């Protein structure tokens, strides 16, 4: 049975990046395959909010 780990990582990253504004789908993807979790987390946790302050995280791509 094929999985995301059989796909080129660049393609998988592009798919997850295209979902960056779809939080429910990112959460579902992050639970389906351990290799997707770090990619999804970049988008799920890009903004952290508290009652007093909202911080926008800058993710630097190497």
GULUM-965406 format. One line per 4 residues: number of its first residue (from 1); their letters; for each residue x, y negated, z negated of C-alpha. Coordinates in steps of 0.001 Angstrom, whole numbers, plus 500000, padded with zeros to 6 digits. Each point is the difference from the previous one (the first is absolute). Layout:
NUM = a = X:Y:Z; ...
This chain:
1 = xxxx = 500000:500000:500000; 501550:496645:501020; 500571:497301:497413; 501295:496459:499840
5 = xxxx = 503438:501357:499118; 500158:501527:503492; 499432:496590:501626; 502737:497446:500698
9 = xxxx = 500338:497762:496920; 499844:496847:502133; 496554:500977:501298; 498721:500851:496520
13 = xxxx = 501258:496640:498701; 498232:498168:502842; 496740:501785:499168; 500224:499110:496303
17 = xxxx = 500989:496410:500855; 496903:499711:502216; 497896:500940:496959; 501490:497287:497781
21 = xxxx = 496679:498195:499483; 497937:503165:499441; 500577:500718:496310; 497634:503006:499688
25 = xxxx = 501682:501727:502956; 503490:499242:498662; 499040:501501:496642; 498617:503106:501717
29 = xxxx = 503130:500367:502146; 502249:499613:496977; 498291:503023:498424; 500132:502273:503044
33 = xxxx = 503733:500428:500467; 502899:499265:497650; 502054:498511:502834; 497282:497380:500657
37 = xxxx = 499905:498723:496422; 502998:497593:500215; 498768:498596:503322; 496508:499404:498633
41 = xxxx = 501256:498501:496743; 501718:497192:501913; 496577:498763:501093; 497889:501046:497007
45 = xxxx = 502180:498074:497551; 501038:497049:502136; 497918:497654:497803; 499805:500230:496233
49 = xxxx = 497316:497963:498256; 499495:499011:496399; 497462:497604:498512; 502648:497274:499671
53 = xxxx = 502310:500547:502978; 499977:501579:503448; 503378:501042:501350; 500598:500775:503677
57 = xxxx = 502784:502556:500320; 502455:499586:502831; 500850:503348:501518; 503317:499891:501791
61 = xx = 500371:502501:502811; 503555:501151:500569
